[in-house]
Each structure stands twice: as structure tokens, then as C-alpha cells.
Amino acid sequence: MKHFKNGQQDQKNKENYQVLNAIKELIKTQSFRQDGFEKLLQIDADSLSIKNQVFYHYIKGKYYILNIKDTDVKDLEILSYANDCYSDMVAVAYDNNFPIKDTKMHFARCYCKLLIFQQHSSEDVKAKLRLKIEQIAGRVLNYKPDNSSFKWILSQLPN
């Protein structure tokens, strides 16, 4: 009976992932973005598997970043919402000993911090962000040294 329960849970996790992926696709399209975000907010993230919780927070952060990209207005408040989502993504993974292997998720987090770095006026905050950007990019480049996205991120930091 336990095997049957695990099979049911696996199926539920798979279905939840498919729903989240469909929502991500909606969010990527400007005309459906708000509808996708509203659908995302209807999901109880805590009821999802750890993998899907991580994906949920990634999608939520992506929503804020895409809105900023479409308007070309780098609003620090909206960037901080995205950063909070990516922090939640990492916290869920870390608290549950779940390694995030998708470099897109690490890039999104790093890119968000770069945008905040570029907009922030506080030198103390910028120093902390720079350190975090370098740590994240450095970790990825340690195991994927040819990753041009993270090389680009580092090139955007002033010397």
C-alpha cells in the first residue's frame, strides 16, 4: 500500500509541476502575465513538494523581473519583491537539503541582485550585493567554467 501512496504522490507532484510550468509560460507572455500571476497566487506553495516549492518561488520572482524588463523602469521596490522570491527559493531548498541544479534559477537570482546593485545608492548595500553576486556566480563557474551568462554578470560589476 505504501508503494501505491508514493505513486499517487509522484503523480500529484508531476501534475503540480505541469501546472506550474504552464503558469510560467503564461507569465513569460506580457498579455497573459497578470492572469498567470493570479493563478500562481491561488496555489498554496506550502502544499507543494520541495522541488515544486522552489519552482513556485522562481516563477514568482520571474514575474516581477519580466514586468521590470517590459517597462524599462528599474523600480527598487519591485526588484526587492523579486529578490525576496529568489531568497525564498533558496531558503526552501537549503532548509530541505535540496540542491538547486538549474543554472537558470541561480542566474535569475544573480541577475536580480545585479539590477538592485545598479540602482541602489547606498555603498554599503552595494558592497554586500557585489559580494553575493560574486559568490553566486563563482559557485556556478566552479562547476560550469564556460557559462557565458555568469561571466557576463561579473563583467557588469565595476572594477
Secondary structure, DSSP 8 states (H G I E B T S, - for coil): -HHHHHHHHHHHHHHHHHHHHHHHHHHHSGGGHHHHHHHHHTS-GGGS-HHHHHHHHHHHHHHHHHHHHHHT---HHHHHHHHHHHHHHHHHHHHTT-----HHHHHHHHHHHHHHHHH---HHHHHHHHHHHHHHHHHHHHH-TT-HHHHHHHHTS--
